[in-house]
Amino acid sequence: MPTQYPFSAVLGCDAGHPGGLDDMGLALILTTVSPDIGGVLIRGEKGTAKSTAVRALAAVLPPIDVVAGDRFSSDPHDPGAASPDGPFPADAATETRPVRLVELPVGATEDRVLGSLHLERALAQGKVEFEPGLLARAHRGILYADEVNLLHDHLVDLLLDAAAMGRATVERDGVSVEHAARFVLIGTMNPEEGELRPQLLDRFGLTVEVAAPREPRLRAEVVRRRIAHDTDPGAFAARYRAADAALTERIEAARAHVGNVRLGDAALLKIAEVCAAFDVDGLRADIVTARTAVAHAAWEGRDEVTRADIRRAAVLALPHRRRRKPFDAPGLDEDLLDELLGDADPPPPPPGGPAPGDDPEPPGPGDGRDAPGEPAPADRGDGAGEGDGPGGGAAHHDAEGNAPGAPAATPPQGQDESGSTTVRAATPYRPRLLTVRGLGDGAAGRRSRARAETGTRVGARRADGTPGSLHLVETLRAAAGAQPARGPAGGRPRLRAEDLRHAVREGREANLVLFCVDASGSMAARKRMTQVKTAILSLLLDAYRRRDKVGLVTFRGPRADLVLPPTHSVEIAALRLDELPAGGRTPLAEGLLESDRVLRRERLRDPRLRPLLVVVTDGRATGGPDALARSRLAAEHVAASGVTSVVVDSETGPLRLGLAADLARRLGAEHLPVAEVGADVLAGTVRDRTGGLRGAA
């Protein structure tokens, strides 16, 4: 087994000085001191040691006592603990073992996570026995999901149930089992690959943003340590053994002390004031902040929660819970937080910072320093540094999402120097569901019909070595006809590998939604472009909820451009849309042909990912000679590829040429007027935001 990278080496702690933890290290420690906090989500760019830190965490946690031989890690000191392997006698043997870190693969099956019938013993011995899954193995330990934002929806649902109940229930294949599943959930993700479902995001108690250091000396030290570890892992681990041991002792002491920390009424009221001021949804934020403040006080060896504890807790617990506009990056205005907490009992300075009473010179515009607690714009791993305020941090935003005194995040609504018009989208709405024709077999999602691992069981197939859930009835039916030839087996059917049948299920898949958007002068009218951008933003939000991949092609002037290559990051697509100007001629043919090239490349990369082409245009074509004829030929060329298309018709006004409807016919696409993109368009009426009905435009 390879030597584990030391936890203290990841976080920059030198031997004998375990106290200098950054936000990531502190969040990981606090959630193990008090597991009721609910776990940690670590967001950051690739190559920032997220996974390395999490995998190293288990080695510094104090070992646990379990009942010997119990596959469900029952606590021998808990009289209320129950296990499917029990009951155990009062004097049952116990054993001490390290805390487990169980990794949840992105492509794990439901059987692997929950557990299922022990197939080998069922076939060979005729016994019905439960084989525990990953949730059982992670009980009283750590469940780690790398790239947690890419988990399939059925796995997310399982995690939500287990996190809410602290138990896992299995009712399938003749097995009925319930067992405890209390674990520390830790997830890591790169925001560029897409965001989490809001329900799962809220289940993480704490969240931190990490980024690679920009200071050359720090970067060199990271490389130096990595090379030293790869050269001699044993010697490198020995160098940090004392620091890791000190962390273990401090965690154990904090766990023992956390029950003695007093959360006074004044501190609890201050927590409530902070959560209310940041306009968070629900009361989970208050509860998590209180638990985190208590854990931090125990970690610091205090008997009572102070404002410093509340501040550290709020910075970790609130950024992902504050009410935000769609696709905004999480953040917290720490100046507002300090104002709410007041001057009494100020937070201690960060390690290595100025001593109390010092009055350091404020950072200048060119000295490379930033406000305390705020990362530099280049250090933000989520791309949120652009337009977040002068310091690049999450500022106190106004109704438009801009920091006071800061320039707007997007150009003002009007014309730029080139004469192009840029307008913003209005509030998005719930769009109607657009799907791909036929039955696919792509990755699990929520858009088009597909053969899937979860969903309605519609048949069975012969087991061919690919993963799948056992269809017990069809397996026995396949074996029934061969029993006379196989001879008696003590009353049990004799089963062979060729008898195995897997269930065929129909569910939903994710798709590639490619937007081909007309950004020419015919779209530049402010009212029309606002309506179009709002429709696209609504469809993007729908794509995020359905776990789709998205891309954006625009055409204006002399050419078409791939503004956003296909990606899971719907947030980047929304940003590109917000910045999209309109003006110039309409090269419709170039837009269609560029879209076709993009779809063909993506089909080579992932043949199972079925595309949905959404063309947003009024159908006019003015880019070059014979533009209309060329656009019709291009549409027929795209239609020949068999791609499912939708034409969102942006033509408005009393006089309409019907060119977009003709384009839809040539593409073999659905024709959808932009005013009918909303899901609430019913029989010529539109349900307004108050619930009433008004005439459709």
N, C-alpha and C positions, 0 to 999 in steps of 0.2 A: 504493500500500500504506500503511495507517495506521501512524503512528509507535507503536512498542512502548512500553508503560509501563516505565520503568526499574526494574531489579531492586532496586537500592539504595533507591529511593523506596518500594517496597512494604514492605521490611523495616525502614525507619526509619533507614537509614544516611545520615549527612550526607557531603557531598563531602569526600574526604580522610580519612575515618574509616570504613573498610570493616569494622572488626572487630566492631562491635556487632550480632551476629546473634542472633535468637531461635532457639528449637528448630526451627521450620519452616525458616528460612533455613540453619541449620547442617546439618540433615539433607539438604537438597537439595544443598548444597555438598559434603558428605562423600561422598555416593553418586556424585557426578561425579568427585571426586578418586580414588576407588577403586570403579569400577563393579561389582567382584565383591561388594560389600556386598549388592546385590540390589534396589535401588530404594527408594522412599518411598511410604507411604500417609498421606495427610493427611485427618484426620477433623475435622469441625467444622460448626457451624451455617451456614446460608446467609448470604451477604453478608459473608464474612470474608476475601476476597481470595485464596482458595485457588487458583482458576484463574488469576487475574492473576499471582500469584507464579510459578506453574509456566511460564506462557507467556513470562514475562520472563527465565526462567533461561537459555534457549538463547543469548540475546544476550551474556551475560557469559562463556560458555564459550570456551576457545581454539579456533580453527579447526582443521580436520583436513585431511590430505593424502589424496587418493584417486586411483585410476587414471582418467585422462581417458576419458570416454565409458562407463565401467562403471556399469551401472544398479544394481549391488549393493554399491557403495562399498567396494571392496577396498582394503586398506591396502598401498600400494606398498613399505613398509618391512618387511612381514611376509612372509618367504619361503614360509611355509606357507599363505598366504591363497589360496583358490581361489574362482573365480566362474563361474557358468554362462555369462557373456559371454566368458570366457577360453578358453584360456590367453593371457596377455599376455607379450610379450618383455621381457627384463630391462631394456631401455632404453625401455620404454613411457612415453609422456608422462604427467605427473601434473598435478594442479591442486589448489589450496587453496580450500576452501569452508567456510562456517559450519556448525556442528553443526545438524542438522535436529531439529525438534520435530514429531513426527508424531502427530496426534490420532486416537484410535480411537473412532469413534462408537458409541453404545450399540446402535444398530440396524444395524451393519455386517453384511454377509453374509460367509460363509466364503470365497467367491471373492475378495472385496475384501481380506480380511485376508491370506490365503495367496498369492493370485495364481491365474491360470487361463489357459486357452487364449485367445490373442488372436483374438477372434471375427471382427473385421473382415477381418483378413488370411487367416484360415482360409476365410471365405466368398468373398472377392474374388480371392485368389491361390492358394488351395488349400494354403497353407503352415501347418505346425504350429509355432507360436511361442508361447513363454511370456511372459505379461504379469505382471511382478512386482506383489506386493501390498504392504500396509502394513508387514509385517514386514521385507521386503527394504528398503524405504525407510527404516525406522527403524534399520537396522544401523549401529552405531557412533554412534548418536544417542540421542534420548529418545523413548520411546513413552508418550504421555499418554492416560489413560482418565479422562475426567470422569464423575462418577456411576458409578464402577467397580462399585459394589455392585448396579447395575441391569443389568450386562452379562448377556446370555443365556448359558446354560450352554455352548453349543457354542463361543462365543468364549472363555469361561474355560478350556475344555479346550485350545484352541489356545495360549493364553498359557502355561498350565502346561507344555505340551510344549516350547515354544520356550524358556521360562525354564530348564527342567531340562537341555536338550540344547545350547542355544546355536545351534541350527540349525533350519531349517524344511524339511520334506519335503512335496512335492506329488506325488501319484499319482492323476491323474484326467483324464478326457476325452482320453486318449491322450498326456498330458504326464507326464514323469517328471523332476523337478527337485529338487535339494537345494542349499541355500545357507546361508551363515552368517547368524545373526540374533541378534547380541549387542547388547543395548540396555539403557538405564536405564529401568526401568518405574516410572512415577509415576502414582498414582491419587489422586483426590480424591472425597470422599463426605460426605453428610449422614447421620449415624447414624439420624435419625428416619425415613429412607426404607428402612431395612432393613440388615442386616449382610452381610458377605462370606461366601462359602463358606470353610470352614476351610482347605482346600487352597490356595486363592489367597491368603488372609490370611497364611499361613506363608511364601509366596514373597516377600512384601515384606520387605526387610531391616530397614527402620526404619519407625516409625510416630510421628506427632505429633498432638496435639490442639490445635486453634486455636479461639479465640473472639474476638468483638469486644471491644475494651477498654471498661471501665465508667467510666474516668476521663474526665470531660467534656473536659479539655484535649486528651487524646489523640484522642478522637473528633472534636473540632473540627479538629485537624491533619490527620486523614485526609480529612475533607471538603474542607479547604482545598487539599490536594494534588490531589485528584480534580478539583476545579473548575479549578485552574490547568492541569492536563493537558488537560482538554476545551476550555479557552479557547484555548490555544496549545501544541499538542503538541510542536512543534519546540523552542520556548524551554524548556519543562519538561524535555525530554530532555537539552538542553544543560546545564542546571543540575546534573544528576546524572551527566554523562558522565565526569567525573573519578573519581567514586566507583565507577562500573561498571568503568572501566579498571583501577582499583586491585584490584578483586575478580578481574578476569581474570588479572592478573599474579600475584596470590597463589595462585589455583587452579593456574596453570601451574607455579609453583614447588613447590607441594605435590605435584602429580603427579610431578614429577621427583624429589622427595625421598622419596616414600612407600616406595620400594624399599630405602632406606637406614635406615629406622626399625627399631630392634631391639625385638623382643617377647621379653623375658626369661622365664626359667622361672618366676620368682616372680610376674610379672604374669600369665602364662598360668594358673598355678595359682589365682591370685586370681579370674580370670574364671570358671574352672570352679567355684570355691566359691560365687560369686554366683549363677550359673545353677542350681546344685544347690539352693541355699537357697530360690530362688523357684519351685522345683518345675516347671520348664519341661519340655515334652515333647521328646524327641530331643536331638540334638547340634547342630542347625542354629543354635540360639541362641548356643552357645559360639563357633561359627565366625564368625557375623556380628558378635558383640560384639568378638571379637579383631580382625577386619578394620576395624571402625569405630574402635576405639581406636587402631590404627596410623594410619588416615587422619586422625584428630583430632590425633595427635602431629605428623604431617607438616604439617597445616594450621597448627599453632601453632609450627612450625619446630623441634621437638624431635627429638633423635636416638634417644630411647628412650621407650617407653610408660610413663606414670606413673599413679598412682591417679586423678588428675584426668581423664586420658583414659579410664580404665576407667569412671569414674562417668558421664561424659557419654555414653559408648557404651551403658552399661546402661540409662540413662534412655530412650534412643531405640530400643534393640533388643529390650527384654524385655517391655514392657507388654502387647503383643498376643500374647505367647507363654506367659505364665504360665498355669498350669492354673486354669480358672475353672468356675463353675457355668453351666448354660445361661442365656443372655441377660444375663450380667453384663457391664458395660462394662469395657474394658481399663483397667489402672491399675498403679501400682507404689508400694510403700511406701518412700519415699526415706529415712525414718529408719532402717529396717532396712538399706537399702543402705549408708548411712553407717556403721552399726554393723559391717557385714561388711567394709567397706574399711579400717576402723581409722583411727587418728589421724595416722599417718605420711603425709606428703606430702598435706595436705588440699587439696580442690579450691579453686580461686580463687573470690573472691566474684563474683556476677553484675555485669555492667556497671551502674554507677550505684549499686551497693549499698554497705554500710558497708566502711570500710577494715579491713585485717587488724589485729587487736588491739582493735577497737572492741567494745563490749558493748551492742548496741542494746537498747532496752526491748522486751520481747516484746509481740506484738500483743494488744491488749485486745479484749474481746468486742464493743465498739461502735465501734472506731476505723477499721473498713473495711479493715484490713490482714490479711494471711493469712500462714501459715508460708512460709518461703522455698521456692521451687520448686513451690508448690501453688496452683492457680488458685482463685479464690473460687467459691462454689457457683453464683452467678449467671453466672460466666464459662464454665462448662462447657458445651460445645456439644452434649453427648450426653445431657443430662438426668441424669448420674450424680452430680450434686452433692447430691441429696437422699438423705440417709441414709448417706453415705459416711464420715461421721466429723464431728467438731466443726468441722474446717477446710474441709470440702467436698472434700478430696482423696481419693485412693485410699489408705485406711489398711490396716494389717496386720490382715487379717480372721481371725476365728475360724472354727470349723467351720460356723457358721450364716451366715457372710458379714458379720458385724458387727464393727466396730472395738472394741478393748478400751475399756471405759468409755463407749462411745457408746450411744445408745438404739437399740433394734432397728429395722430398716428397715421392718418391718410391725408392726401392732398385735399384742400377745401373744395366744396362742390362748385365747380365752375370750369373755366377753360385754363389750360396750362399754356406755356409759351408757344407750343406747337399748334395750338388751336384745338387740341383734343379735349373732350369733356370727361370729367371724372365725377361720378355721383356715388352715394352709398346706398346700400340696401336698407329697406325698412325692416320692421320686426318680422322674423320668419314665422311661418305658420305650418300646420301639419299638412303635408302634401299627400296626394293619392299614391297608392302603391303602384310602381312600375316594375314589371317583371320580365324575365327572359322566357321566350317560348320553349316548350318542351320540358323534358326531365333531365336534369344534370346529375353530376356526381362530384361536384366540387367541395371545397372546405365548408364546414358547417357555418351557417349564417342565418339571416332572417328575411331573405328576399324571394328567391325563385324556388320552385319545386325541384327536389333532388332526392336521389337515393342517399341515405344517411345512416349513421350509427345510432341515432336517436330519432324518435318520431313514431308514427303509426306503423305497426307491423302489417305488411301487405303481402308477404310470401316468404319463401325460403329458398336457399341456394346451397349447392354442395360446397362443403368446406374445401378451400383450395390453398390454404396456407396464409391467406390474408386475414387481418384481424376481423373479428365479428363476434356477436353474441350468439350463444347456442340456442337453437330452436329445438327444445327438448321433445315436443310432440312430433315434429316432422322427423327428428332423428330416430325415434322409436318406430314411427311408421315406415321409414326406409329400411329398418332392420327387421321388421316383422315378417316380411315375405321370405327372408333367408333363414329363419330360425329352424325349420325342419332339416335343412341341409347341414346346419352347423351342429346339430345334436343337442342334447339336454345340458343344462348348466345349473342344476340345483334350483330350478324354478325362476332363475333370473335370465333375462334375454342376453344373448351373446352379441356384443357390439364390436364392430371393427371400424377402422378409420374411415372407410368409404361410406359408412352410414351417417357420419356427422353432417348436420345441416345447420347453417347459420341463418339467422333471421334477416329478411330483406325489409328495410324500413323506408318510409318516405317522410322526409322532413323538409328543411329549407337550407339553401346554400347562400354563400356570399358571392357577389359578382364584381366584375370590373365595370364601373360606371364612368364612361368617358364623355365629358361635356365638350361639344364643339360649338363655340359661342361666337355669334356675329358681333363684332365690336366696331363696325363701320359707322359712317356718318348717318346712315338711315336709322341707326339705333340711338343716336346721340341726344335725342330729345329727352330732357331731364325726367319727365314723368314716365316715359316709356322705359328708359334705362333703369330707373328705380324699381319699376314693376318687374323687369326682367331679372335684375340682380336679386331681388327679394325671392323670386321663384327659384332661382338657382341656389341661393343660400338655404332655402327650405329643403330642397332636394339633397343638398350636401349634408344637412343635419340629419335627414332621414338615412342617408348612406352611412353616417357614423353610427347610428343606432342599429343598423342592420349589418354592421361589420364588413362593409364593402371596401374595395380598393377604388380609388378615384383618380382621374386624370383630367387635364384641362388643355384644350386646343382652342386658340382664338384666331380669327382672321379679320384683317383690316388693312387698308392701304394696298401694297403690292403683293402681300404674302400671308401665309398662315404660320403660326408659331406654336410649338409645344411648350406652353407656359409652365405646366407642371407635369412631369413624367408620372405614370401611375404609381401611387403610393397609398399607404394606409393612413397617412397623416391628413385627415380632413381639415385640420386646423390650418395647415399651410395652404390648402386649396381655398379656404375662406379668405385668407390674407391676400392671395393672388387675385381673387375676385374683387375684393374691396379696392385694390389698387388699379383695377382694369380701366383704362381710358377708352373712349369711343370717338371715332372720327375717321374720315378718309373714305376710300372706295370700298367695294364689297367683293372680295375675291372668294365667292362661295365655293367654286370648284376646288380651289387650293385647300380650303378648310376641310372639305370632304375627303380629298385625297390624302392629306396629312393624317386625318383621323384613321383612314384605312391602313396607312403604314404603321401607325402606332399599334393598332389592334393586331396586325399580323405579327409584329415583333413580340407582343405579349403572348400571343397564342403559341409561339415557339418556346417561350420561357415556361409557361404553365398551361398545357393544353386543357386542363380540367377547369380553369377559371373562365367561365363564360362571360362574354362582354354584353353590355347594354349601352348603345350609342344614343346620347341625348343631344340633338341638334337644336340650338336655340337661334332662330332667325325669323325674319319676315319674308324670306324667300327671294328677295331682290338680289341680282347679281350684276355688278357694274365694274368688275375688275378686268379690264382689257377687252379686246375685240371678241365678239361672239361669246360674251361672258355667260349669258343665260343658256345657250346651247351647250357650252362646256360644262356648266353646273349640272345639267340634266344627264349628260353622259357620265359624269362623275358619280351621280346618285345611282345610276344603273350599275356602275362598276361596284360600288359599295354593296348594293343589294345582292349582287351575284355571290358575295362571300357568305351570305346567309346570316349576317349579324342582325340581331333584334334591335330595332331603332324606334325612337320616338322623336317627332318634330314638335317642338314647343313653338307655336306660332305667336310671334310678338307683334304682329300687325294689329293696329288699333285705329279707331276713327270710323266715321260713317262710310268713307269710300275705301273699299278693300279690293285688292287685285287677286287675291287667292293664290299667290305664288307659293306660299308655304304649304298649302294643301296639295298643290300639284307636286311639290318636292316630296311630300310624304307618300304619295301614290307611287312615285318612281323608286323610292327607297323601300317600299313595302312596309312602311312604318305607320305607327299610330299617329294621328294628327290631333294635337292637344293645344287649344288656344291658351295663352298664358294666364288668362283670367280663370281658367278651369283647372289649374294645377293643384289648387287646394282640395283637400279631401272632403271639405264641407260643402262642395258644390252639389246640390241635390235638385234635380228636376227643374233647372232654370233658376234656382235661388241660391243665395250664398248665406250661410249662417255667420252672422257678425259676432264680434267678440263678447257681446252681452248675452248671447244665446238666442237672439231674435233672428228673423229671416228678412232679407231684403232682396230686391231684384238683382240678378246677376248683371255685371257690366257687359 
